[in-house]
Amino acid sequence: MQNEELTLNVLRKIEITKSQKSLADELSLSVGKVNYVIKALIEKGLIKAENFFENKNKNQYKYLLTKEGISAKIDLTQKFIERKKAEYEELQKELEYLKND
């Protein structure tokens, strides 16, 4: 998985995930890799982590996209769509070539 695609996948799912483990399972990554990406996104200011003070499990966090995170998510989504459209067009050309051959 490319770096931008990984970042986009984390940004898309971070607010609805229950834990880093569930996010790791969903993305087929290790928990360590997910933790590394989340920490990097926090350092970049794209997400913030809030601890549940009432929760007995003090290690549980809720992740929220920042304004910058929402902008990054939009930009990465647009790039992803453009890349997939280009891949689709290439496949269409290849298919047409094979049909005519």
The first five atom37 places (N, CA, C, CB, O) and aatype in JSON, in Angstrom:
{
  "aatype": [12, 5, 2, 6, 6, 10, 16, 10, 2, 19, 10, 1, 11, 9, 6, 9, 16, 11, 15, 5, 11, 15, 10, 0, 3, 6, 10, 15, 10, 15, 19, 7, 11, 19, 2, 18, 19, 9, 11, 0, 10, 9, 6, 11, 7, 10, 9, 11, 0, 6, 2, 13, 13, 6, 2, 11, 2, 11, 2, 5, 18, 11, 18, 10, 10, 16, 11, 6, 7, 9, 15, 0, 11, 9, 3, 10, 16, 5, 11, 13, 9, 6, 1, 11, 11, 0, 6, 18, 6, 6, 10, 5, 11, 6, 10, 6, 18, 10, 11, 2, 3],
  "atom_mask": [
    [1, 1, 1, 1, 1],
    [1, 1, 1, 1, 1],
    [1, 1, 1, 1, 1],
    [1, 1, 1, 1, 1],
    [1, 1, 1, 1, 1],
    [1, 1, 1, 1, 1],
    [1, 1, 1, 1, 1],
    [1, 1, 1, 1, 1],
    [1, 1, 1, 1, 1],
    [1, 1, 1, 1, 1],
    [1, 1, 1, 1, 1],
    [1, 1, 1, 1, 1],
    [1, 1, 1, 1, 1],
    [1, 1, 1, 1, 1],
    [1, 1, 1, 1, 1],
    [1, 1, 1, 1, 1],
    [1, 1, 1, 1, 1],
    [1, 1, 1, 1, 1],
    [1, 1, 1, 1, 1],
    [1, 1, 1, 1, 1],
    [1, 1, 1, 1, 1],
    [1, 1, 1, 1, 1],
    [1, 1, 1, 1, 1],
    [1, 1, 1, 1, 1],
    [1, 1, 1, 1, 1],
    [1, 1, 1, 1, 1],
    [1, 1, 1, 1, 1],
    [1, 1, 1, 1, 1],
    [1, 1, 1, 1, 1],
    [1, 1, 1, 1, 1],
    [1, 1, 1, 1, 1],
    [1, 1, 1, 0, 1],
    [1, 1, 1, 1, 1],
    [1, 1, 1, 1, 1],
    [1, 1, 1, 1, 1],
    [1, 1, 1, 1, 1],
    [1, 1, 1, 1, 1],
    [1, 1, 1, 1, 1],
    [1, 1, 1, 1, 1],
    [1, 1, 1, 1, 1],
    [1, 1, 1, 1, 1],
    [1, 1, 1, 1, 1],
    [1, 1, 1, 1, 1],
    [1, 1, 1, 1, 1],
    [1, 1, 1, 0, 1],
    [1, 1, 1, 1, 1],
    [1, 1, 1, 1, 1],
    [1, 1, 1, 1, 1],
    [1, 1, 1, 1, 1],
    [1, 1, 1, 1, 1],
    [1, 1, 1, 1, 1],
    [1, 1, 1, 1, 1],
    [1, 1, 1, 1, 1],
    [1, 1, 1, 1, 1],
    [1, 1, 1, 1, 1],
    [1, 1, 1, 1, 1],
    [1, 1, 1, 1, 1],
    [1, 1, 1, 1, 1],
    [1, 1, 1, 1, 1],
    [1, 1, 1, 1, 1],
    [1, 1, 1, 1, 1],
    [1, 1, 1, 1, 1],
    [1, 1, 1, 1, 1],
    [1, 1, 1, 1, 1],
    [1, 1, 1, 1, 1],
    [1, 1, 1, 1, 1],
    [1, 1, 1, 1, 1],
    [1, 1, 1, 1, 1],
    [1, 1, 1, 0, 1],
    [1, 1, 1, 1, 1],
    [1, 1, 1, 1, 1],
    [1, 1, 1, 1, 1],
    [1, 1, 1, 1, 1],
    [1, 1, 1, 1, 1],
    [1, 1, 1, 1, 1],
    [1, 1, 1, 1, 1],
    [1, 1, 1, 1, 1],
    [1, 1, 1, 1, 1],
    [1, 1, 1, 1, 1],
    [1, 1, 1, 1, 1],
    [1, 1, 1, 1, 1],
    [1, 1, 1, 1, 1],
    [1, 1, 1, 1, 1],
    [1, 1, 1, 1, 1],
    [1, 1, 1, 1, 1],
    [1, 1, 1, 1, 1],
    [1, 1, 1, 1, 1],
    [1, 1, 1, 1, 1],
    [1, 1, 1, 1, 1],
    [1, 1, 1, 1, 1],
    [1, 1, 1, 1, 1],
    [1, 1, 1, 1, 1],
    [1, 1, 1, 1, 1],
    [1, 1, 1, 1, 1],
    [1, 1, 1, 1, 1],
    [1, 1, 1, 1, 1],
    [1, 1, 1, 1, 1],
    [1, 1, 1, 1, 1],
    [1, 1, 1, 1, 1],
    [1, 1, 1, 1, 1],
    [1, 1, 1, 1, 1]
  ],
  "atom_positions": [
    [[0.85, -1.18, 0.0], [0.0, 0.0, 0.0], [0.89, 1.24, 0.0], [-0.97, 0.0, 1.23], [1.8, 1.35, 0.82]],
    [[0.63, 2.17, -0.92], [1.43, 3.38, -1.02], [1.19, 4.27, 0.2], [1.1, 4.13, -2.31], [0.17, 4.16, 0.87]],
    [[2.15, 5.15, 0.45], [2.07, 6.03, 1.62], [0.82, 6.91, 1.59], [3.31, 6.9, 1.68], [0.12, 7.01, 2.6]],
    [[0.54, 7.54, 0.43], [-0.64, 8.4, 0.35], [-1.93, 7.6, 0.52], [-0.67, 9.14, -0.99], [-2.87, 8.06, 1.17]],
    [[-1.96, 6.4, -0.06], [-3.15, 5.56, 0.06], [-3.34, 5.11, 1.5], [-3.05, 4.34, -0.89], [-4.47, 5.05, 1.99]],
    [[-2.26, 4.78, 2.17], [-2.33, 4.39, 3.58], [-2.84, 5.55, 4.43], [-0.94, 3.92, 4.09], [-3.72, 5.37, 5.28]],
    [[-2.3, 6.73, 4.19], [-2.74, 7.92, 4.93], [-4.22, 8.17, 4.69], [-1.92, 9.16, 4.52], [-4.97, 8.44, 5.63]],
    [[-4.65, 8.08, 3.44], [-6.06, 8.29, 3.12], [-6.94, 7.26, 3.83], [-6.28, 8.21, 1.6], [-7.97, 7.61, 4.4]],
    [[-6.54, 6.0, 3.81], [-7.33, 4.96, 4.47], [-7.45, 5.21, 5.97], [-6.71, 3.58, 4.22], [-8.52, 5.01, 6.55]],
    [[-6.37, 5.64, 6.58], [-6.42, 5.94, 8.02], [-7.31, 7.15, 8.27], [-4.99, 6.19, 8.58], [-8.13, 7.13, 9.19]],
    [[-7.17, 8.2, 7.47], [-8.0, 9.4, 7.65], [-9.48, 9.09, 7.43], [-7.56, 10.5, 6.68], [-10.34, 9.66, 8.1]],
    [[-9.78, 8.19, 6.51], [-11.18, 7.83, 6.23], [-11.81, 7.07, 7.39], [-11.27, 7.0, 4.96], [-13.01, 7.2, 7.64]],
    [[-11.02, 6.28, 8.1], [-11.59, 5.37, 9.1], [-11.3, 5.76, 10.55], [-11.07, 4.0, 8.86], [-11.86, 5.17, 11.47]],
    [[-10.45, 6.75, 10.76], [-9.95, 7.04, 12.11], [-11.06, 7.46, 13.07], [-8.9, 8.12, 12.05], [-11.02, 7.1, 14.25]],
    [[-12.04, 8.21, 12.6], [-13.08, 8.71, 13.51], [-14.1, 7.65, 13.89], [-13.78, 9.89, 12.88], [-14.81, 7.81, 14.89]],
    [[-14.19, 6.58, 13.13], [-15.19, 5.54, 13.43], [-14.57, 4.28, 14.01], [-15.96, 5.2, 12.18], [-15.27, 3.32, 14.33]],
    [[-13.25, 4.27, 14.14], [-12.58, 3.08, 14.66], [-12.7, 3.01, 16.18], [-11.1, 3.07, 14.24], [-12.73, 4.03, 16.86]],
    [[-12.76, 1.8, 16.69], [-12.86, 1.62, 18.14], [-11.5, 1.51, 18.79], [-13.69, 0.39, 18.46], [-11.33, 1.86, 19.96]],
    [[-10.52, 1.01, 18.04], [-9.17, 0.85, 18.59], [-8.17, 0.75, 17.45], [-9.09, -0.42, 19.49], [-8.53, 0.55, 16.29]],
    [[-6.91, 0.91, 17.79], [-5.87, 0.74, 16.79], [-5.84, -0.69, 16.28], [-4.5, 1.13, 17.37], [-5.54, -0.93, 15.11]],
    [[-6.15, -1.64, 17.13], [-6.16, -3.05, 16.7], [-7.26, -3.28, 15.67], [-6.37, -3.98, 17.92], [-7.02, -3.95, 14.67]],
    [[-8.45, -2.75, 15.9], [-9.53, -2.95, 14.93], [-9.21, -2.25, 13.61], [-10.87, -2.43, 15.49], [-9.54, -2.77, 12.55]],
    [[-8.56, -1.09, 13.67], [-8.15, -0.39, 12.46], [-7.08, -1.2, 11.73], [-7.63, 1.02, 12.79], [-7.12, -1.33, 10.5]],
    [[-6.14, -1.74, 12.48], [-5.09, -2.57, 11.88], [-5.69, -3.79, 11.19], [-4.08, -3.02, 12.95], [-5.29, -4.14, 10.08]],
    [[-6.63, -4.43, 11.85], [-7.3, -5.6, 11.25], [-8.03, -5.21, 9.97], [-8.28, -6.23, 12.25], [-7.96, -5.92, 8.97]],
    [[-8.72, -4.09, 10.01], [-9.5, -3.65, 8.86], [-8.61, -3.31, 7.66], [-10.34, -2.44, 9.23], [-9.0, -3.54, 6.52]],
    [[-7.43, -2.76, 7.93], [-6.52, -2.36, 6.87], [-5.47, -3.43, 6.55], [-5.82, -1.07, 7.25], [-4.62, -3.23, 5.67]],
    [[-5.53, -4.55, 7.25], [-4.57, -5.65, 7.08], [-3.13, -5.18, 7.32], [-4.69, -6.26, 5.66], [-2.22, -5.46, 6.54]],
    [[-2.96, -4.47, 8.42], [-1.65, -3.96, 8.83], [-1.37, -4.4, 10.26], [-1.59, -2.41, 8.71], [-2.26, -4.88, 10.96]],
    [[-0.13, -4.24, 10.67], [0.19, -4.52, 12.06], [-0.25, -3.34, 12.93], [1.71, -4.79, 12.24], [-0.38, -2.22, 12.45]],
    [[-0.48, -3.62, 14.2], [-0.86, -2.55, 15.14], [0.28, -1.54, 15.24], [-1.2, -3.14, 16.54], [0.03, -0.34, 15.37]],
    [[1.51, -2.01, 15.2], [2.67, -1.12, 15.25], [2.69, -0.14, 14.09], [0.0, 0.0, 0.0], [3.0, 1.04, 14.28]],
    [[2.38, -0.62, 12.9], [2.35, 0.25, 11.71], [1.24, 1.29, 11.85], [2.14, -0.59, 10.42], [1.45, 2.46, 11.56]],
    [[0.07, 0.86, 12.31], [-1.05, 1.79, 12.5], [-0.68, 2.83, 13.55], [-2.33, 1.03, 12.91], [-0.96, 4.02, 13.38]],
    [[-0.07, 2.4, 14.64], [0.36, 3.31, 15.69], [1.35, 4.34, 15.14], [0.99, 2.53, 16.86], [1.25, 5.53, 15.45]],
    [[2.29, 3.88, 14.34], [3.29, 4.76, 13.73], [2.61, 5.8, 12.84], [4.31, 3.93, 12.91], [2.95, 6.99, 12.92]],
    [[1.66, 5.38, 12.01], [0.97, 6.29, 11.11], [0.14, 7.3, 11.9], [0.07, 5.51, 10.13], [0.15, 8.49, 11.59]],
    [[-0.58, 6.82, 12.91], [-1.4, 7.72, 13.72], [-0.53, 8.77, 14.42], [-2.21, 6.93, 14.77], [-0.88, 9.95, 14.43]],
    [[0.58, 8.35, 14.99], [1.49, 9.31, 15.64], [2.0, 10.35, 14.65], [2.68, 8.58, 16.3], [2.1, 11.53, 14.98]],
    [[2.33, 9.91, 13.43], [2.81, 10.83, 12.4], [1.71, 11.83, 12.02], [3.3, 10.06, 11.16], [1.99, 13.01, 11.81]],
    [[0.48, 11.34, 11.92], [-0.63, 12.23, 11.56], [-0.94, 13.21, 12.68], [-1.88, 11.41, 11.23], [-1.33, 14.35, 12.42]],
    [[-0.76, 12.79, 13.92], [-0.94, 13.7, 15.06], [0.15, 14.78, 15.02], [-0.89, 12.92, 16.42], [-0.14, 15.96, 15.23]],
    [[1.4, 14.38, 14.76], [2.51, 15.34, 14.69], [2.32, 16.34, 13.56], [3.84, 14.6, 14.49], [2.68, 17.51, 13.7]],
    [[1.73, 15.89, 12.44], [1.47, 16.79, 11.31], [0.26, 17.69, 11.57], [1.25, 15.97, 10.04], [0.02, 18.63, 10.82]],
    [[-0.5, 17.39, 12.61], [-1.67, 18.19, 12.94], [-2.91, 17.81, 12.16], [0.0, 0.0, 0.0], [-3.86, 18.59, 12.08]],
    [[-2.92, 16.61, 11.57], [-4.07, 16.18, 10.78], [-5.14, 15.51, 11.62], [-3.62, 15.23, 9.69], [-6.32, 15.53, 11.26]],
    [[-4.74, 14.92, 12.73], [-5.71, 14.35, 13.67], [-5.3, 14.72, 15.08], [-5.81, 12.79, 13.51], [-4.15, 15.07, 15.34]],
    [[-6.26, 14.64, 15.99], [-5.93, 14.81, 17.4], [-6.57, 13.67, 18.17], [-6.43, 16.2, 17.94], [-7.59, 13.11, 17.77]],
    [[-5.94, 13.33, 19.27], [-6.41, 12.22, 20.1], [-6.95, 12.78, 21.4], [-5.28, 11.2, 20.37], [-6.33, 13.63, 22.04]],
    [[-8.13, 12.3, 21.78], [-8.73, 12.71, 23.05], [-8.9, 11.47, 23.91], [-10.1, 13.43, 22.83], [-9.43, 10.45, 23.47]],
    [[-8.46, 11.58, 25.15], [-8.6, 10.48, 26.1], [-9.99, 10.56, 26.72], [-7.5, 10.54, 27.2], [-10.49, 11.64, 27.01]],
    [[-10.6, 9.4, 26.93], [-11.89, 9.35, 27.6], [-11.63, 9.39, 29.11], [-12.71, 8.06, 27.2], [-11.24, 8.39, 29.7]],
    [[-11.86, 10.53, 29.72], [-11.55, 10.68, 31.14], [-12.45, 9.81, 32.02], [-11.67, 12.13, 31.56], [-12.01, 9.33, 33.07]],
    [[-13.71, 9.62, 31.61], [-14.63, 8.81, 32.41], [-14.36, 7.31, 32.27], [-16.07, 9.11, 32.01], [-14.75, 6.51, 33.12]],
    [[-13.69, 6.95, 31.21], [-13.46, 5.54, 30.9], [-12.42, 4.96, 31.86], [-13.0, 5.36, 29.44], [-11.42, 5.6, 32.16]],
    [[-12.67, 3.75, 32.33], [-11.72, 3.07, 33.23], [-10.44, 2.7, 32.49], [-12.36, 1.82, 33.84], [-9.37, 2.64, 33.09]],
    [[-10.55, 2.45, 31.17], [-9.4, 2.12, 30.35], [-8.76, 3.43, 29.88], [-9.8, 1.21, 29.15], [-9.2, 4.0, 28.88]],
    [[-7.75, 3.9, 30.58], [-7.14, 5.19, 30.28], [-6.33, 5.18, 28.99], [-6.25, 5.61, 31.42], [-5.91, 6.24, 28.52]],
    [[-6.11, 4.01, 28.39], [-5.38, 3.93, 27.14], [-6.28, 4.09, 25.92], [-4.65, 2.61, 27.05], [-5.78, 4.08, 24.79]],
    [[-7.57, 4.23, 26.12], [-8.5, 4.33, 25.01], [-8.64, 5.79, 24.59], [-9.87, 3.73, 25.38], [-8.85, 6.67, 25.42]],
    [[-8.51, 6.03, 23.28], [-8.58, 7.37, 22.75], [-9.66, 7.45, 21.68], [-7.24, 7.8, 22.17], [-10.02, 6.45, 21.06]],
    [[-10.17, 8.64, 21.49], [-11.04, 8.94, 20.35], [-10.23, 9.84, 19.44], [-12.43, 9.62, 20.8], [-9.63, 10.82, 19.9]],
    [[-10.21, 9.51, 18.18], [-9.43, 10.29, 17.22], [-10.36, 11.18, 16.42], [-8.61, 9.36, 16.29], [-11.42, 10.75, 15.97]],
    [[-9.95, 12.43, 16.25], [-10.76, 13.41, 15.53], [-9.91, 14.06, 14.44], [-11.32, 14.49, 16.49], [-8.74, 14.37, 14.65]],
    [[-10.52, 14.25, 13.28], [-9.83, 14.97, 12.21], [-9.81, 16.46, 12.54], [-10.52, 14.73, 10.84], [-10.8, 17.02, 13.0]],
    [[-8.68, 17.09, 12.31], [-8.59, 18.54, 12.46], [-9.03, 19.17, 11.14], [-7.13, 18.99, 12.86], [-9.31, 18.47, 10.17]],
    [[-9.08, 20.48, 11.13], [-9.42, 21.21, 9.9], [-8.41, 20.85, 8.81], [-9.44, 22.75, 10.16], [-8.78, 20.63, 7.65]],
    [[-7.14, 20.79, 9.17], [-6.08, 20.43, 8.23], [-6.24, 18.98, 7.78], [-4.69, 20.64, 8.86], [-5.97, 18.64, 6.62]],
    [[-6.69, 18.12, 8.69], [-6.92, 16.72, 8.37], [-8.04, 16.54, 7.36], [0.0, 0.0, 0.0], [-7.95, 15.7, 6.47]],
    [[-9.09, 17.33, 7.5], [-10.2, 17.27, 6.55], [-9.72, 17.72, 5.17], [-11.39, 18.15, 7.04], [-10.07, 17.11, 4.17]],
    [[-8.93, 18.79, 5.13], [-8.39, 19.27, 3.85], [-7.48, 18.22, 3.22], [-7.61, 20.58, 4.05], [-7.55, 17.98, 2.02]],
    [[-6.64, 17.6, 4.03], [-5.74, 16.56, 3.51], [-6.54, 15.38, 3.0], [-4.76, 16.1, 4.61], [-6.2, 14.8, 1.96]],
    [[-7.59, 15.01, 3.71], [-8.44, 13.89, 3.29], [-9.08, 14.2, 1.93], [-9.54, 13.62, 4.35], [-9.15, 13.32, 1.07]],
    [[-9.55, 15.41, 1.75], [-10.15, 15.82, 0.47], [-9.11, 15.76, -0.65], [-10.75, 17.25, 0.57], [-9.37, 15.2, -1.71]],
    [[-7.93, 16.33, -0.4], [-6.87, 16.34, -1.42], [-6.45, 14.91, -1.79], [-5.66, 17.13, -0.92], [-6.32, 14.59, -2.97]],
    [[-6.25, 14.07, -0.78], [-5.83, 12.69, -1.04], [-6.92, 11.91, -1.76], [-5.46, 12.0, 0.27], [-6.63, 11.06, -2.6]],
    [[-8.17, 12.19, -1.44], [-9.28, 11.51, -2.12], [-9.31, 11.9, -3.59], [-10.63, 11.86, -1.45], [-9.51, 11.05, -4.45]],
    [[-9.12, 13.19, -3.88], [-9.1, 13.64, -5.28], [-7.96, 12.99, -6.05], [-8.97, 15.17, -5.34], [-8.14, 12.55, -7.19]],
    [[-6.77, 12.93, -5.44], [-5.62, 12.28, -6.09], [-5.9, 10.8, -6.33], [-4.35, 12.45, -5.23], [-5.57, 10.26, -7.39]],
    [[-6.5, 10.15, -5.34], [-6.82, 8.73, -5.45], [-7.79, 8.49, -6.62], [-7.43, 8.2, -4.13], [-7.59, 7.57, -7.41]],
    [[-8.82, 9.32, -6.72], [-9.81, 9.17, -7.79], [-9.14, 9.4, -9.15], [-10.98, 10.17, -7.59], [-9.4, 8.64, -10.09]],
    [[-8.31, 10.41, -9.26], [-7.6, 10.67, -10.52], [-6.72, 9.49, -10.91], [-6.75, 11.94, -10.4], [-6.69, 9.09, -12.07]],
    [[-6.01, 8.92, -9.94], [-5.14, 7.78, -10.21], [-5.96, 6.57, -10.66], [-4.31, 7.43, -8.95], [-5.57, 5.87, -11.6]],
    [[-7.08, 6.32, -10.01], [-7.92, 5.18, -10.37], [-8.57, 5.38, -11.74], [-8.99, 4.96, -9.3], [-8.74, 4.42, -12.49]],
    [[-8.95, 6.63, -12.07], [-9.51, 6.91, -13.39], [-8.47, 6.63, -14.48], [-10.0, 8.37, -13.47], [-8.79, 6.05, -15.51]],
    [[-7.24, 7.04, -14.24], [-6.17, 6.8, -15.2], [-5.93, 5.29, -15.37], [-4.86, 7.5, -14.75], [-5.74, 4.82, -16.49]],
    [[-5.94, 4.55, -14.27], [-5.8, 3.09, -14.34], [-6.95, 2.48, -15.13], [-5.74, 2.48, -12.93], [-6.74, 1.58, -15.94]],
    [[-8.16, 2.96, -14.9], [-9.34, 2.46, -15.61], [-9.21, 2.72, -17.11], [-10.61, 3.13, -15.06], [-9.48, 1.84, -17.93]],
    [[-8.79, 3.93, -17.47], [-8.65, 4.27, -18.88], [-7.58, 3.4, -19.55], [-8.3, 5.75, -19.04], [-7.75, 2.99, -20.69]],
    [[-6.49, 3.13, -18.85], [-5.45, 2.24, -19.39], [-5.99, 0.84, -19.61], [-4.24, 2.2, -18.44], [-5.71, 0.22, -20.64]],
    [[-6.75, 0.35, -18.66], [-7.34, -0.98, -18.81], [-8.34, -1.02, -19.96], [-8.03, -1.4, -17.51], [-8.41, -2.01, -20.69]],
    [[-9.1, 0.05, -20.13], [-10.05, 0.12, -21.25], [-9.31, 0.07, -22.58], [-10.89, 1.41, -21.16], [-9.73, -0.63, -23.5]],
    [[-8.2, 0.81, -22.69], [-7.39, 0.81, -23.91], [-6.83, -0.59, -24.18], [-6.23, 1.83, -23.8], [-6.87, -1.08, -25.31]],
    [[-6.34, -1.22, -23.15], [-5.79, -2.57, -23.29], [-6.86, -3.56, -23.73], [-5.16, -3.03, -21.97], [-6.62, -4.41, -24.58]],
    [[-8.03, -3.44, -23.14], [-9.15, -4.31, -23.5], [-9.55, -4.11, -24.96], [-10.34, -4.05, -22.59], [-9.77, -5.08, -25.68]],
    [[-9.64, -2.86, -25.4], [-9.97, -2.57, -26.79], [-8.91, -3.13, -27.73], [-10.11, -1.06, -27.0], [-9.24, -3.69, -28.78]],
    [[-7.66, -2.99, -27.36], [-6.57, -3.53, -28.17], [-6.68, -5.03, -28.29], [-5.22, -3.15, -27.56], [-6.52, -5.58, -29.38]],
    [[-6.96, -5.71, -27.17], [-7.08, -7.16, -27.19], [-8.3, -7.62, -28.0], [-7.17, -7.7, -25.76], [-8.24, -8.65, -28.68]],
    [[-9.38, -6.89, -27.94], [-10.58, -7.23, -28.71], [-10.33, -7.09, -30.21], [-11.76, -6.33, -28.29], [-10.8, -7.9, -31.0]],
    [[-9.58, -6.06, -30.59], [-9.32, -5.8, -32.01], [-8.2, -6.66, -32.58], [-8.97, -4.33, -32.21], [-8.04, -6.75, -33.79]],
    [[-7.44, -7.29, -31.73], [-6.31, -8.11, -32.16], [-6.7, -9.46, -32.54], [-5.31, -8.19, -31.12], [-5.86, -10.27, -32.92]]
  ]
}
